[in-house]
Amino acid sequence: MVRDASGRLLEYQGGRVVFKNLFDTLGDHRPGGESLRFRATKVIGPHPLLDMDICDLASEQAAAQP
């Protein structure tokens, strides 16, 4: 949920997003590695914020306030 300073609900997400991450450990037996591909594979429910910048949302709402 994204709320403004007064507590008013601006945007809501619900449901589930499933991600897959293809990860290369680099074969060197040390912690860490490199993420080769990270993507959402399944989106269930309303997720309007997936393609939205939350700061832009807040700026738009602030500009719309009288």
NUPAVEX-240882 format. One record per residue: residue in three letters; x, y, z of N, C-alpha, C in turn. Coordinates in steps of 0.001 Angstrom, whole numbers, padded with zeros to 6 digits, always signed. Layout:
# NUPAVEX-240882
alaXYZXYZXYZ/...
***
This chain:
# NUPAVEX-240882
met+000840-001176+000000+000000+000000+000000+000885+001240+000000/val+000441+002229-000721+001111+003524-000708+000101+004530-000179/arg+000494+005228+000872-000385+006227+001493+000305+007584+001490/asp-000494+008644+001477+000086+009978+001569+000294+010331+003044/ala+000791+011531+003306+001125+011943+004671-000095+011968+005596/ser-001280+012158+005039-002490+012175+005866-003064+010778+006088/gly-002463+009768+005460-002926+008398+005627-003875+007924+004548/arg-004183+008801+003580-005092+008427+002491-004407+007403+001579/leu-005132+006334+001227-004604+005293+000363-004486+005810-001070/leu-003273+005763-001640-003043+006213-003004-003049+005053-003990/glu-002457+003944-003594-002369+002790-004486-002244+001525-003660/tyr-002734+000421-004210-002738-000844-003492-002330-001968-004439/gln-001543-002894-003937-001200-004097-004678-001646-005294-003855/gly-002119-006302-004513-002530-007509-003814-002279-008725-004680/gly-002114-009861-004055-001889-011087-004800-000465-011577-004639/arg+000094-012067-005748+001422-012664-005677+002165-012450-006993/val+003466-012234-006902+004339-012166-008070+005422-013217-007866/val+005613-014085-008850+006622-015136-008790+007775-014728-009708/phe+008997-014777-009177+010182-014414-009941+011072-015631-010146/lys+011805-015638-011255+012862-016618-011482+014172-015866-011619/asn+015224-016446-011035+016547-015835-011100+017544-016892-011565/leu+018152-016679-012726+019227-017535-013204+020521-016943-012661/phe+021230-017724-011843+022348-017204-011077+023596-018035-011351/asp+024697-017372-011668+025979-018033-011903+026843-017868-010654/thr+027237-018970-010035+028077-018912-008834+029544-018665-009181/leu+029875-018629-010442+031220-018385-010972+032183-019538-010686/gly+031707-020605-010036+032489-021806-009832+033741-021651-008992/asp+033814-020568-008208+035044-020323-007449+034899-020651-005957/his+033790-021267-005549+033548-021679-004164+033567-020511-003175/arg+033337-019307-003657+033248-018131-002783+031807-017647-002788/pro+031352-017039-001689+029988-016507-001658+029783-015473-002766/gly+028569-015424-003255+028224-014433-004267+028284-015013-005654/gly+028096-014169-006608+028081-014565-008004+027450-013471-008833/glu+026825-013883-009913+026277-012915-010861+024886-013353-011290/ser+023929-012446-011179+022574-012715-011653+022559-012519-013159/leu+022217-013571-013890+022209-013505-015346+020855-013082-015902/arg+019788-013518-015223+018449-013166-015689+017507-013195-014502/phe+016814-012107-014261+015848-011996-013177+014569-011458-013787/arg+013487-012233-013694+012237-011774-014306+011029-012332-013581/ala+009944-011607-013687+008671-012085-013153+008129-013131-014107/thr+007732-014278-013578+007206-015341-014424+005699-015508-014282/lys+005137-015008-013181+003694-015121-012966+003236-013959-012100/val+002170-013295-012540+001577-012192-011779+000121-012543-011517/ile-000241-012617-010230-001604-012966-009832-002148-011820-008986/gly-003239-011242-009417-003859-010159-008668-003451-008792-009214/pro-004016-007732-008645-003717-006378-009118-002340-005909-008644/his-001493-005538-009576-000152-005034-009260+000162-003810-010118/pro-000573-002714-009916-000354-001531-010749+001012-000886-010532/leu+001667-001169-009417+002958-000532-009132+004135-001228-009805/leu+003909-002371-010461+005014-003064-011123+005660-002198-012190/asp+004848-001453-012920+005365-000613-014001+005320+000865-013663/met+005272+001192-012382+005115+002579-011964+006229+002961-010996/asp+006694+004180-011113+007670+004709-010165+006892+005320-009000/ile+007112+004830-007792+006353+005284-006625+006578+006775-006365/cys+007784+007270-006629+008051+008705-006441+007225+009537-007414/asp+007060+009052-008655+006218+009760-009621+004770+009790-009150/leu+004301+008669-008612+002941+008604-008085+002746+009641-006990/ala+003692+009723-006061+003596+010677-004954+003618+012117-005474/ser+004462+012384-006472+004540+013742-007046+003239+014129-007720/glu+002654+013194-008480+001379+013462-009155+000275+013742-008148/gln+000227+012965-007087-000809+013155-006064-000617+014488-005335/ala+000628+014837-005058+000904+016105-004383+000504+017274-005266/ala+000755+017179-006568+000420+018253-007494-001094+018395-007648/ala-001830+017294-007488-003274+017326-007649-003992+017870-006425/gln-003321+017933-005289-003931+018448-004057-004132+019954-004155/pro-005287+020458-003691-005542+021923-003738-004690+022676-002736/
***
